[in-house]
């Protein structure tokens, strides 16, 4: 039982040390746009806005790559 507890503590410590994903410090949104959600993938990140759009940005340059309108 003590061995199991040590394994669990060890796993928690190693997982908590991880820095997590690289989130941009500042995201430049178009004027009048308010973000409601954020997600990211390899080489891109996306912001969901209040006016039902998904804005997809390049992770390196921060440039807007695509806009998807949700109907």
mmCIF file of the N, C-alpha and C atoms, coordinates in Angstrom:
data_MODEL
# 
_entry.id   MODEL 
# 
loop_
_atom_site.group_PDB 
_atom_site.id 
_atom_site.type_symbol 
_atom_site.label_atom_id 
_atom_site.label_alt_id 
_atom_site.label_comp_id 
_atom_site.label_asym_id 
_atom_site.label_entity_id 
_atom_site.label_seq_id 
_atom_site.pdbx_PDB_ins_code 
_atom_site.Cartn_x 
_atom_site.Cartn_y 
_atom_site.Cartn_z 
_atom_site.occupancy 
_atom_site.B_iso_or_equiv 
_atom_site.pdbx_formal_charge 
_atom_site.auth_seq_id 
_atom_site.auth_comp_id 
_atom_site.auth_asym_id 
_atom_site.auth_atom_id 
_atom_site.pdbx_PDB_model_num 
ATOM 1   N N  . UNK A 1 1  ? 0.825   -1.191 0.000   1.00 0.00 ? 1  UNK A N  1 
ATOM 2   C CA . UNK A 1 1  ? 0.000   0.000  0.000   1.00 0.00 ? 1  UNK A CA 1 
ATOM 3   C C  . UNK A 1 1  ? 0.873   1.261  0.000   1.00 0.00 ? 1  UNK A C  1 
ATOM 4   N N  . UNK A 1 2  ? 1.940   1.218  0.754   1.00 0.00 ? 2  UNK A N  1 
ATOM 5   C CA . UNK A 1 2  ? 2.849   2.363  0.798   1.00 0.00 ? 2  UNK A CA 1 
ATOM 6   C C  . UNK A 1 2  ? 3.511   2.543  -0.567  1.00 0.00 ? 2  UNK A C  1 
ATOM 7   N N  . UNK A 1 3  ? 3.849   1.434  -1.208  1.00 0.00 ? 3  UNK A N  1 
ATOM 8   C CA . UNK A 1 3  ? 4.449   1.511  -2.547  1.00 0.00 ? 3  UNK A CA 1 
ATOM 9   C C  . UNK A 1 3  ? 3.499   2.166  -3.544  1.00 0.00 ? 3  UNK A C  1 
ATOM 10  N N  . UNK A 1 4  ? 2.228   1.809  -3.485  1.00 0.00 ? 4  UNK A N  1 
ATOM 11  C CA . UNK A 1 4  ? 1.229   2.410  -4.363  1.00 0.00 ? 4  UNK A CA 1 
ATOM 12  C C  . UNK A 1 4  ? 1.084   3.906  -4.124  1.00 0.00 ? 4  UNK A C  1 
ATOM 13  N N  . UNK A 1 5  ? 1.103   4.294  -2.871  1.00 0.00 ? 5  UNK A N  1 
ATOM 14  C CA . UNK A 1 5  ? 1.018   5.712  -2.525  1.00 0.00 ? 5  UNK A CA 1 
ATOM 15  C C  . UNK A 1 5  ? 2.229   6.474  -3.057  1.00 0.00 ? 5  UNK A C  1 
ATOM 16  N N  . UNK A 1 6  ? 3.409   5.895  -2.946  1.00 0.00 ? 6  UNK A N  1 
ATOM 17  C CA . UNK A 1 6  ? 4.614   6.531  -3.472  1.00 0.00 ? 6  UNK A CA 1 
ATOM 18  C C  . UNK A 1 6  ? 4.559   6.678  -4.987  1.00 0.00 ? 6  UNK A C  1 
ATOM 19  N N  . UNK A 1 7  ? 4.015   5.675  -5.671  1.00 0.00 ? 7  UNK A N  1 
ATOM 20  C CA . UNK A 1 7  ? 3.869   5.754  -7.127  1.00 0.00 ? 7  UNK A CA 1 
ATOM 21  C C  . UNK A 1 7  ? 2.912   6.882  -7.503  1.00 0.00 ? 7  UNK A C  1 
ATOM 22  N N  . UNK A 1 8  ? 1.787   6.982  -6.822  1.00 0.00 ? 8  UNK A N  1 
ATOM 23  C CA . UNK A 1 8  ? 0.816   8.040  -7.104  1.00 0.00 ? 8  UNK A CA 1 
ATOM 24  C C  . UNK A 1 8  ? 1.426   9.416  -6.850  1.00 0.00 ? 8  UNK A C  1 
ATOM 25  N N  . UNK A 1 9  ? 2.102   9.595  -5.753  1.00 0.00 ? 9  UNK A N  1 
ATOM 26  C CA . UNK A 1 9  ? 2.754   10.871 -5.440  1.00 0.00 ? 9  UNK A CA 1 
ATOM 27  C C  . UNK A 1 9  ? 3.808   11.184 -6.497  1.00 0.00 ? 9  UNK A C  1 
ATOM 28  N N  . UNK A 1 10 ? 4.595   10.192 -6.876  1.00 0.00 ? 10 UNK A N  1 
ATOM 29  C CA . UNK A 1 10 ? 5.613   10.396 -7.908  1.00 0.00 ? 10 UNK A CA 1 
ATOM 30  C C  . UNK A 1 10 ? 5.015   10.825 -9.234  1.00 0.00 ? 10 UNK A C  1 
ATOM 31  N N  . UNK A 1 11 ? 3.920   10.199 -9.639  1.00 0.00 ? 11 UNK A N  1 
ATOM 32  C CA . UNK A 1 11 ? 3.247   10.578 -10.890 1.00 0.00 ? 11 UNK A CA 1 
ATOM 33  C C  . UNK A 1 11 ? 2.678   11.990 -10.813 1.00 0.00 ? 11 UNK A C  1 
ATOM 34  N N  . UNK A 1 12 ? 2.085   12.343 -9.682  1.00 0.00 ? 12 UNK A N  1 
ATOM 35  C CA . UNK A 1 12 ? 1.555   13.697 -9.522  1.00 0.00 ? 12 UNK A CA 1 
ATOM 36  C C  . UNK A 1 12 ? 2.660   14.747 -9.618  1.00 0.00 ? 12 UNK A C  1 
ATOM 37  N N  . UNK A 1 13 ? 3.770   14.486 -8.977  1.00 0.00 ? 13 UNK A N  1 
ATOM 38  C CA . UNK A 1 13 ? 4.883   15.439 -8.995  1.00 0.00 ? 13 UNK A CA 1 
ATOM 39  C C  . UNK A 1 13 ? 5.418   15.613 -10.415 1.00 0.00 ? 13 UNK A C  1 
ATOM 40  N N  . UNK A 1 14 ? 5.594   14.534 -11.144 1.00 0.00 ? 14 UNK A N  1 
ATOM 41  C CA . UNK A 1 14 ? 6.129   14.647 -12.504 1.00 0.00 ? 14 UNK A CA 1 
ATOM 42  C C  . UNK A 1 14 ? 5.143   15.336 -13.435 1.00 0.00 ? 14 UNK A C  1 
ATOM 43  N N  . UNK A 1 15 ? 3.864   15.163 -13.238 1.00 0.00 ? 15 UNK A N  1 
ATOM 44  C CA . UNK A 1 15 ? 2.862   15.816 -14.088 1.00 0.00 ? 15 UNK A CA 1 
ATOM 45  C C  . UNK A 1 15 ? 2.731   17.295 -13.747 1.00 0.00 ? 15 UNK A C  1 
ATOM 46  N N  . UNK A 1 16 ? 2.867   17.673 -12.491 1.00 0.00 ? 16 UNK A N  1 
ATOM 47  C CA . UNK A 1 16 ? 2.723   19.066 -12.085 1.00 0.00 ? 16 UNK A CA 1 
ATOM 48  C C  . UNK A 1 16 ? 3.928   19.910 -12.473 1.00 0.00 ? 16 UNK A C  1 
ATOM 49  N N  . UNK A 1 17 ? 5.067   19.291 -12.713 1.00 0.00 ? 17 UNK A N  1 
ATOM 50  C CA . UNK A 1 17 ? 6.262   20.023 -13.119 1.00 0.00 ? 17 UNK A CA 1 
ATOM 51  C C  . UNK A 1 17 ? 6.149   20.489 -14.570 1.00 0.00 ? 17 UNK A C  1 
ATOM 52  N N  . UNK A 1 18 ? 5.360   19.807 -15.385 1.00 0.00 ? 18 UNK A N  1 
ATOM 53  C CA . UNK A 1 18 ? 5.192   20.151 -16.798 1.00 0.00 ? 18 UNK A CA 1 
ATOM 54  C C  . UNK A 1 18 ? 4.696   21.589 -16.934 1.00 0.00 ? 18 UNK A C  1 
ATOM 55  N N  . UNK A 1 19 ? 5.317   22.356 -17.845 1.00 0.00 ? 19 UNK A N  1 
ATOM 56  C CA . UNK A 1 19 ? 4.954   23.757 -18.055 1.00 0.00 ? 19 UNK A CA 1 
ATOM 57  C C  . UNK A 1 19 ? 3.635   23.931 -18.783 1.00 0.00 ? 19 UNK A C  1 
ATOM 58  N N  . UNK A 1 20 ? 3.176   22.916 -19.483 1.00 0.00 ? 20 UNK A N  1 
ATOM 59  C CA . UNK A 1 20 ? 1.939   23.028 -20.243 1.00 0.00 ? 20 UNK A CA 1 
ATOM 60  C C  . UNK A 1 20 ? 2.191   23.624 -21.616 1.00 0.00 ? 20 UNK A C  1 
ATOM 61  N N  . UNK A 1 21 ? 1.123   23.916 -22.344 1.00 0.00 ? 21 UNK A N  1 
ATOM 62  C CA . UNK A 1 21 ? 1.269   24.432 -23.710 1.00 0.00 ? 21 UNK A CA 1 
ATOM 63  C C  . UNK A 1 21 ? 1.773   25.873 -23.714 1.00 0.00 ? 21 UNK A C  1 
ATOM 64  N N  . UNK A 1 22 ? 2.384   26.268 -24.828 1.00 0.00 ? 22 UNK A N  1 
ATOM 65  C CA . UNK A 1 22 ? 2.820   27.647 -25.015 1.00 0.00 ? 22 UNK A CA 1 
ATOM 66  C C  . UNK A 1 22 ? 1.643   28.471 -25.507 1.00 0.00 ? 22 UNK A C  1 
ATOM 67  N N  . UNK A 1 23 ? 1.091   29.276 -24.633 1.00 0.00 ? 23 UNK A N  1 
ATOM 68  C CA . UNK A 1 23 ? -0.053  30.126 -24.962 1.00 0.00 ? 23 UNK A CA 1 
ATOM 69  C C  . UNK A 1 23 ? 0.473   31.519 -25.293 1.00 0.00 ? 23 UNK A C  1 
ATOM 70  N N  . UNK A 1 24 ? -0.008  32.119 -26.404 1.00 0.00 ? 24 UNK A N  1 
ATOM 71  C CA . UNK A 1 24 ? 0.451   33.470 -26.732 1.00 0.00 ? 24 UNK A CA 1 
ATOM 72  C C  . UNK A 1 24 ? 0.084   34.454 -25.626 1.00 0.00 ? 24 UNK A C  1 
ATOM 73  N N  . UNK A 1 25 ? 0.988   35.391 -25.343 1.00 0.00 ? 25 UNK A N  1 
ATOM 74  C CA . UNK A 1 25 ? 0.729   36.395 -24.306 1.00 0.00 ? 25 UNK A CA 1 
ATOM 75  C C  . UNK A 1 25 ? -0.372  37.354 -24.732 1.00 0.00 ? 25 UNK A C  1 
ATOM 76  N N  . UNK A 1 26 ? -0.380  37.734 -26.009 1.00 0.00 ? 26 UNK A N  1 
ATOM 77  C CA . UNK A 1 26 ? -1.357  38.690 -26.524 1.00 0.00 ? 26 UNK A CA 1 
ATOM 78  C C  . UNK A 1 26 ? -1.913  38.141 -27.835 1.00 0.00 ? 26 UNK A C  1 
ATOM 79  N N  . UNK A 1 27 ? -3.228  38.204 -27.981 1.00 0.00 ? 27 UNK A N  1 
ATOM 80  C CA . UNK A 1 27 ? -3.876  37.822 -29.234 1.00 0.00 ? 27 UNK A CA 1 
ATOM 81  C C  . UNK A 1 27 ? -4.588  39.059 -29.761 1.00 0.00 ? 27 UNK A C  1 
ATOM 82  N N  . UNK A 1 28 ? -4.217  39.486 -30.945 1.00 0.00 ? 28 UNK A N  1 
ATOM 83  C CA . UNK A 1 28 ? -4.831  40.655 -31.571 1.00 0.00 ? 28 UNK A CA 1 
ATOM 84  C C  . UNK A 1 28 ? -6.101  40.225 -32.294 1.00 0.00 ? 28 UNK A C  1 
ATOM 85  N N  . UNK A 1 29 ? -7.249  40.593 -31.747 1.00 0.00 ? 29 UNK A N  1 
ATOM 86  C CA . UNK A 1 29 ? -8.536  40.279 -32.366 1.00 0.00 ? 29 UNK A CA 1 
ATOM 87  C C  . UNK A 1 29 ? -9.021  41.478 -33.164 1.00 0.00 ? 29 UNK A C  1 
ATOM 88  N N  . UNK A 1 30 ? -9.845  41.238 -34.199 1.00 0.00 ? 30 UNK A N  1 
ATOM 89  C CA . UNK A 1 30 ? -10.434 42.362 -34.930 1.00 0.00 ? 30 UNK A CA 1 
ATOM 90  C C  . UNK A 1 30 ? -11.241 43.258 -33.994 1.00 0.00 ? 30 UNK A C  1 
ATOM 91  N N  . UNK A 1 31 ? -11.356 44.533 -34.333 1.00 0.00 ? 31 UNK A N  1 
ATOM 92  C CA . UNK A 1 31 ? -12.086 45.498 -33.506 1.00 0.00 ? 31 UNK A CA 1 
ATOM 93  C C  . UNK A 1 31 ? -13.514 45.036 -33.248 1.00 0.00 ? 31 UNK A C  1 
ATOM 94  N N  . UNK A 1 32 ? -13.956 45.202 -32.025 1.00 0.00 ? 32 UNK A N  1 
ATOM 95  C CA . UNK A 1 32 ? -15.321 44.855 -31.648 1.00 0.00 ? 32 UNK A CA 1 
ATOM 96  C C  . UNK A 1 32 ? -15.548 43.381 -31.403 1.00 0.00 ? 32 UNK A C  1 
ATOM 97  N N  . UNK A 1 33 ? -14.495 42.573 -31.443 1.00 0.00 ? 33 UNK A N  1 
ATOM 98  C CA . UNK A 1 33 ? -14.617 41.128 -31.264 1.00 0.00 ? 33 UNK A CA 1 
ATOM 99  C C  . UNK A 1 33 ? -14.271 40.767 -29.825 1.00 0.00 ? 33 UNK A C  1 
ATOM 100 N N  . UNK A 1 34 ? -15.096 39.911 -29.218 1.00 0.00 ? 34 UNK A N  1 
ATOM 101 C CA . UNK A 1 34 ? -14.842 39.453 -27.858 1.00 0.00 ? 34 UNK A CA 1 
ATOM 102 C C  . UNK A 1 34 ? -14.727 37.934 -27.862 1.00 0.00 ? 34 UNK A C  1 
ATOM 103 N N  . UNK A 1 35 ? -13.658 37.426 -27.271 1.00 0.00 ? 35 UNK A N  1 
ATOM 104 C CA . UNK A 1 35 ? -13.402 35.988 -27.255 1.00 0.00 ? 35 UNK A CA 1 
ATOM 105 C C  . UNK A 1 35 ? -14.233 35.288 -26.183 1.00 0.00 ? 35 UNK A C  1 
ATOM 106 N N  . UNK A 1 36 ? -14.684 34.074 -26.502 1.00 0.00 ? 36 UNK A N  1 
ATOM 107 C CA . UNK A 1 36 ? -15.397 33.253 -25.526 1.00 0.00 ? 36 UNK A CA 1 
ATOM 108 C C  . UNK A 1 36 ? -14.692 31.929 -25.263 1.00 0.00 ? 36 UNK A C  1 
ATOM 109 N N  . UNK A 1 37 ? -13.811 31.501 -26.197 1.00 0.00 ? 37 UNK A N  1 
ATOM 110 C CA . UNK A 1 37 ? -13.088 30.237 -26.012 1.00 0.00 ? 37 UNK A CA 1 
ATOM 111 C C  . UNK A 1 37 ? -11.781 30.284 -26.795 1.00 0.00 ? 37 UNK A C  1 
ATOM 112 N N  . UNK A 1 38 ? -10.845 29.424 -26.397 1.00 0.00 ? 38 UNK A N  1 
ATOM 113 C CA . UNK A 1 38 ? -9.524  29.350 -27.014 1.00 0.00 ? 38 UNK A CA 1 
ATOM 114 C C  . UNK A 1 38 ? -9.115  27.888 -27.093 1.00 0.00 ? 38 UNK A C  1 
ATOM 115 N N  . UNK A 1 39 ? -8.481  27.511 -28.192 1.00 0.00 ? 39 UNK A N  1 
ATOM 116 C CA . UNK A 1 39 ? -7.887  26.181 -28.312 1.00 0.00 ? 39 UNK A CA 1 
ATOM 117 C C  . UNK A 1 39 ? -6.677  26.278 -29.215 1.00 0.00 ? 39 UNK A C  1 
ATOM 118 N N  . UNK A 1 40 ? -5.816  25.263 -29.166 1.00 0.00 ? 40 UNK A N  1 
ATOM 119 C CA . UNK A 1 40 ? -4.651  25.297 -30.040 1.00 0.00 ? 40 UNK A CA 1 
ATOM 120 C C  . UNK A 1 40 ? -4.262  23.915 -30.494 1.00 0.00 ? 40 UNK A C  1 
ATOM 121 N N  . UNK A 1 41 ? -3.570  23.891 -31.624 1.00 0.00 ? 41 UNK A N  1 
ATOM 122 C CA . UNK A 1 41 ? -3.047  22.651 -32.190 1.00 0.00 ? 41 UNK A CA 1 
ATOM 123 C C  . UNK A 1 41 ? -1.609  22.880 -32.611 1.00 0.00 ? 41 UNK A C  1 
ATOM 124 N N  . UNK A 1 42 ? -1.062  21.981 -33.408 1.00 0.00 ? 42 UNK A N  1 
ATOM 125 C CA . UNK A 1 42 ? 0.306   22.113 -33.891 1.00 0.00 ? 42 UNK A CA 1 
ATOM 126 C C  . UNK A 1 42 ? 0.400   23.227 -34.921 1.00 0.00 ? 42 UNK A C  1 
ATOM 127 N N  . UNK A 1 43 ? 1.008   24.331 -34.566 1.00 0.00 ? 43 UNK A N  1 
ATOM 128 C CA . UNK A 1 43 ? 1.244   25.418 -35.503 1.00 0.00 ? 43 UNK A CA 1 
ATOM 129 C C  . UNK A 1 43 ? 0.094   26.389 -35.663 1.00 0.00 ? 43 UNK A C  1 
ATOM 130 N N  . UNK A 1 44 ? -0.965  26.251 -34.868 1.00 0.00 ? 44 UNK A N  1 
ATOM 131 C CA . UNK A 1 44 ? -2.104  27.167 -34.977 1.00 0.00 ? 44 UNK A CA 1 
ATOM 132 C C  . UNK A 1 44 ? -2.807  27.266 -33.623 1.00 0.00 ? 44 UNK A C  1 
ATOM 133 N N  . UNK A 1 45 ? -3.596  28.320 -33.494 1.00 0.00 ? 45 UNK A N  1 
ATOM 134 C CA . UNK A 1 45 ? -4.521  28.422 -32.369 1.00 0.00 ? 45 UNK A CA 1 
ATOM 135 C C  . UNK A 1 45 ? -5.798  29.076 -32.866 1.00 0.00 ? 45 UNK A C  1 
ATOM 136 N N  . UNK A 1 46 ? -6.888  28.823 -32.177 1.00 0.00 ? 46 UNK A N  1 
ATOM 137 C CA . UNK A 1 46 ? -8.189  29.321 -32.608 1.00 0.00 ? 46 UNK A CA 1 
ATOM 138 C C  . UNK A 1 46 ? -8.899  30.013 -31.455 1.00 0.00 ? 46 UNK A C  1 
ATOM 139 N N  . UNK A 1 47 ? -9.652  31.044 -31.805 1.00 0.00 ? 47 UNK A N  1 
ATOM 140 C CA . UNK A 1 47 ? -10.446 31.793 -30.834 1.00 0.00 ? 47 UNK A CA 1 
ATOM 141 C C  . UNK A 1 47 ? -11.889 31.770 -31.315 1.00 0.00 ? 47 UNK A C  1 
ATOM 142 N N  . UNK A 1 48 ? -12.794 31.370 -30.438 1.00 0.00 ? 48 UNK A N  1 
ATOM 143 C CA . UNK A 1 48 ? -14.227 31.435 -30.729 1.00 0.00 ? 48 UNK A CA 1 
ATOM 144 C C  . UNK A 1 48 ? -14.730 32.763 -30.191 1.00 0.00 ? 48 UNK A C  1 
ATOM 145 N N  . UNK A 1 49 ? -15.518 33.478 -31.007 1.00 0.00 ? 49 UNK A N  1 
ATOM 146 C CA . UNK A 1 49 ? -15.978 34.804 -30.623 1.00 0.00 ? 49 UNK A CA 1 
ATOM 147 C C  . UNK A 1 49 ? -17.465 34.799 -30.271 1.00 0.00 ? 49 UNK A C  1 
ATOM 148 N N  . UNK A 1 50 ? -17.895 35.892 -29.622 1.00 0.00 ? 50 UNK A N  1 
ATOM 149 C CA . UNK A 1 50 ? -19.312 36.032 -29.249 1.00 0.00 ? 50 UNK A CA 1 
ATOM 150 C C  . UNK A 1 50 ? -20.239 36.063 -30.457 1.00 0.00 ? 50 UNK A C  1 
ATOM 151 N N  . UNK A 1 51 ? -19.738 36.543 -31.593 1.00 0.00 ? 51 UNK A N  1 
ATOM 152 C CA . UNK A 1 51 ? -20.589 36.647 -32.782 1.00 0.00 ? 51 UNK A CA 1 
ATOM 153 C C  . UNK A 1 51 ? -20.502 35.400 -33.667 1.00 0.00 ? 51 UNK A C  1 
ATOM 154 N N  . UNK A 1 52 ? -20.254 34.233 -33.042 1.00 0.00 ? 52 UNK A N  1 
ATOM 155 C CA . UNK A 1 52 ? -20.273 32.925 -33.689 1.00 0.00 ? 52 UNK A CA 1 
ATOM 156 C C  . UNK A 1 52 ? -19.303 32.799 -34.854 1.00 0.00 ? 52 UNK A C  1 
ATOM 157 N N  . UNK A 1 53 ? -18.064 33.170 -34.600 1.00 0.00 ? 53 UNK A N  1 
ATOM 158 C CA . UNK A 1 53 ? -16.995 32.969 -35.565 1.00 0.00 ? 53 UNK A CA 1 
ATOM 159 C C  . UNK A 1 53 ? -15.861 32.216 -34.884 1.00 0.00 ? 53 UNK A C  1 
ATOM 160 N N  . UNK A 1 54 ? -15.118 31.468 -35.682 1.00 0.00 ? 54 UNK A N  1 
ATOM 161 C CA . UNK A 1 54 ? -13.890 30.847 -35.218 1.00 0.00 ? 54 UNK A CA 1 
ATOM 162 C C  . UNK A 1 54 ? -12.757 31.498 -35.999 1.00 0.00 ? 54 UNK A C  1 
ATOM 163 N N  . UNK A 1 55 ? -11.853 32.147 -35.287 1.00 0.00 ? 55 UNK A N  1 
ATOM 164 C CA . UNK A 1 55 ? -10.714 32.810 -35.903 1.00 0.00 ? 55 UNK A CA 1 
ATOM 165 C C  . UNK A 1 55 ? -9.491  31.927 -35.692 1.00 0.00 ? 55 UNK A C  1 
ATOM 166 N N  . UNK A 1 56 ? -8.864  31.511 -36.796 1.00 0.00 ? 56 UNK A N  1 
ATOM 167 C CA . UNK A 1 56 ? -7.710  30.620 -36.727 1.00 0.00 ? 56 UNK A CA 1 
ATOM 168 C C  . UNK A 1 56 ? -6.451  31.421 -37.053 1.00 0.00 ? 56 UNK A C  1 
ATOM 169 N N  . UNK A 1 57 ? -5.480  31.376 -36.143 1.00 0.00 ? 57 UNK A N  1 
ATOM 170 C CA . UNK A 1 57 ? -4.259  32.151 -36.262 1.00 0.00 ? 57 UNK A CA 1 
ATOM 171 C C  . UNK A 1 57 ? -3.051  31.242 -36.409 1.00 0.00 ? 57 UNK A C  1 
ATOM 172 N N  . UNK A 1 58 ? -2.006  31.743 -37.063 1.00 0.00 ? 58 UNK A N  1 
ATOM 173 C CA . UNK A 1 58 ? -0.724  31.055 -37.141 1.00 0.00 ? 58 UNK A CA 1 
ATOM 174 C C  . UNK A 1 58 ? -0.024  31.204 -35.784 1.00 0.00 ? 58 UNK A C  1 
ATOM 175 N N  . UNK A 1 59 ? 0.465   30.115 -35.226 1.00 0.00 ? 59 UNK A N  1 
ATOM 176 C CA . UNK A 1 59 ? 1.067   30.152 -33.892 1.00 0.00 ? 59 UNK A CA 1 
ATOM 177 C C  . UNK A 1 59 ? 2.401   30.895 -33.866 1.00 0.00 ? 59 UNK A C  1 
ATOM 178 N N  . UNK A 1 60 ? 3.107   30.910 -34.971 1.00 0.00 ? 60 UNK A N  1 
ATOM 179 C CA . UNK A 1 60 ? 4.418   31.560 -35.007 1.00 0.00 ? 60 UNK A CA 1 
ATOM 180 C C  . UNK A 1 60 ? 4.282   33.068 -35.209 1.00 0.00 ? 60 UNK A C  1 
ATOM 181 N N  . UNK A 1 61 ? 3.536   33.465 -36.226 1.00 0.00 ? 61 UNK A N  1 
ATOM 182 C CA . UNK A 1 61 ? 3.442   34.889 -36.571 1.00 0.00 ? 61 UNK A CA 1 
ATOM 183 C C  . UNK A 1 61 ? 2.281   35.594 -35.894 1.00 0.00 ? 61 UNK A C  1 
ATOM 184 N N  . UNK A 1 62 ? 1.266   34.853 -35.482 1.00 0.00 ? 62 UNK A N  1 
ATOM 185 C CA . UNK A 1 62 ? 0.074   35.457 -34.897 1.00 0.00 ? 62 UNK A CA 1 
ATOM 186 C C  . UNK A 1 62 ? -0.873  36.016 -35.940 1.00 0.00 ? 62 UNK A C  1 
ATOM 187 N N  . UNK A 1 63 ? -0.578  35.766 -37.221 1.00 0.00 ? 63 UNK A N  1 
ATOM 188 C CA . UNK A 1 63 ? -1.411  36.285 -38.307 1.00 0.00 ? 63 UNK A CA 1 
ATOM 189 C C  . UNK A 1 63 ? -2.704  35.475 -38.433 1.00 0.00 ? 63 UNK A C  1 
ATOM 190 N N  . UNK A 1 64 ? -3.795  36.170 -38.699 1.00 0.00 ? 64 UNK A N  1 
ATOM 191 C CA . UNK A 1 64 ? -5.087  35.514 -38.920 1.00 0.00 ? 64 UNK A CA 1 
ATOM 192 C C  . UNK A 1 64 ? -5.017  34.721 -40.218 1.00 0.00 ? 64 UNK A C  1 
ATOM 193 N N  . UNK A 1 65 ? -5.274  33.413 -40.153 1.00 0.00 ? 65 UNK A N  1 
ATOM 194 C CA . UNK A 1 65 ? -5.189  32.538 -41.317 1.00 0.00 ? 65 UNK A CA 1 
ATOM 195 C C  . UNK A 1 65 ? -6.550  32.242 -41.931 1.00 0.00 ? 65 UNK A C  1 
ATOM 196 N N  . UNK A 1 66 ? -7.574  32.130 -41.084 1.00 0.00 ? 66 UNK A N  1 
ATOM 197 C CA . UNK A 1 66 ? -8.879  31.719 -41.596 1.00 0.00 ? 66 UNK A CA 1 
ATOM 198 C C  . UNK A 1 66 ? -9.958  32.151 -40.622 1.00 0.00 ? 66 UNK A C  1 
ATOM 199 N N  . UNK A 1 67 ? -11.121 32.482 -41.155 1.00 0.00 ? 67 UNK A N  1 
ATOM 200 C CA . UNK A 1 67 ? -12.293 32.794 -40.355 1.00 0.00 ? 67 UNK A CA 1 
ATOM 201 C C  . UNK A 1 67 ? -13.403 31.840 -40.756 1.00 0.00 ? 67 UNK A C  1 
ATOM 202 N N  . UNK A 1 68 ? -13.994 31.181 -39.774 1.00 0.00 ? 68 UNK A N  1 
ATOM 203 C CA . UNK A 1 68 ? -15.102 30.250 -40.020 1.00 0.00 ? 68 UNK A CA 1 
ATOM 204 C C  . UNK A 1 68 ? -16.331 30.819 -39.334 1.00 0.00 ? 68 UNK A C  1 
ATOM 205 N N  . UNK A 1 69 ? -17.410 30.998 -40.099 1.00 0.00 ? 69 UNK A N  1 
ATOM 206 C CA . UNK A 1 69 ? -18.659 31.509 -39.543 1.00 0.00 ? 69 UNK A CA 1 
ATOM 207 C C  . UNK A 1 69 ? -19.528 30.316 -39.150 1.00 0.00 ? 69 UNK A C  1 
ATOM 208 N N  . UNK A 1 70 ? -20.008 30.320 -37.915 1.00 0.00 ? 70 UNK A N  1 
ATOM 209 C CA . UNK A 1 70 ? -20.868 29.257 -37.413 1.00 0.00 ? 70 UNK A CA 1 
ATOM 210 C C  . UNK A 1 70 ? -22.310 29.688 -37.612 1.00 0.00 ? 70 UNK A C  1 
ATOM 211 N N  . UNK A 1 71 ? -23.047 28.893 -38.336 1.00 0.00 ? 71 UNK A N  1 
ATOM 212 C CA . UNK A 1 71 ? -24.453 29.248 -38.611 1.00 0.00 ? 71 UNK A CA 1 
ATOM 213 C C  . UNK A 1 71 ? -25.394 28.558 -37.653 1.00 0.00 ? 71 UNK A C  1 
# 
